[in-house]
Amino acid sequence: MLNIGIIGCGNWSKKILSEIEINKNYHLTSMVCRGNSLQEANFKNKIRIFKSIESLFNANINDCIYVAGTPDINLKITEHAKKNKIPLILEKPLSNNYKNAKRLQYMAKKNELLILPNLSNFFSESFVFVKNFIEENFNQIQKIIIYEGGDG
């Protein structure tokens, strides 16, 4: 059984929580929740609630961390994860800019840290083509606008 911790208490993390609870291969052990948004949640298992990212990692009770937060915290979380080599699942977008995305990639590779994006089409042909095009033409590109829709 895989012990999972979650960082984030918004609407998306509640969807992730419900999926973890119905799957027999996973056990939700802990969450980082800065606010009081968990009062309405109904958990079948008792979990530890932490107020800070640091305290979650210091507890060392998780095999994996699912990050359902904003991309501005991903670098900070990766810094903590690399110390204990705890794999991460990062919600999209991974970063707010290309420089931080490359930094995440470098940190993961240098520290042999597994980071999985929650992005099902990450390895699709069209995604890889666009990624390579951007990397090859990075200095000529002034702006990229992405239009996307759906319910997640």
Disulfide bonds with the S-S distance in Angstrom:
Cys9-Cys33 1.58
